[in-house]
Amino acid sequence: MTLVGAAAQRVLSTLTRSPRSVVLAPGQPPPVPSTWQWLTFSGLRAAVPASWPVTRTSQWELCGPVTTDLTAAAAVLDTDQVLLEIPCLGPSALAISPSDGLRIDAGNDNPTGSYLSGVRCFDIKGLSVCPSMAPAYGILLLRATGPGLAHPVAVSIGLAGNGAVARTILYSLRPVAS
């Protein structure tokens, strides 16, 4: 990258690490703040900020959570029991501003996203958590498997800000039994 002109230094000072790289970086997991709320859904527990509203839904979107997911700081717990056929949008639909948020899609047996062999999965409190290679730049798509889960569960975490909230949510994931 080459920057020239009077505003070059101001532009350069706005660049930072990608929130996705912060969330997936090795290192000590952050502690869950005592003010956060714990959610239990479909064999998983996760923590989110107490100010986030929690919504339950049963709508499975045919194009998956990439198209309409995580547009506000909230938690969505989805059983995927009702198929909602919406038009699939092209890659331009992915260029939305990132938001904080958590979505757990528990009813669909095949979580959306490309889970390629060779992708580094995480062991988090007994869960195997595998990030997707899907190009949802503002959302981290994950597949969670482990004890107490009848089938893989799709988890989406919003990548707003510097990634600290998303990293805390990721490392708060655990099976209900633990």
Secondary structure, DSSP 8 states (H G I E B T S, - for coil): ----STTHHHHHTT----HHHHHH--S------TTSEEEEETTEEEEE-TTS-EEEEEEEETT-TTTT---SS-EEEEEEEEEE------GGGG-S-----EEEE-S-SS-SS---TT---EEETTEEEEE-----TTEEEEEEE-TT-SS-EEEEEE--TTSHHHHHHHHH-EETT-
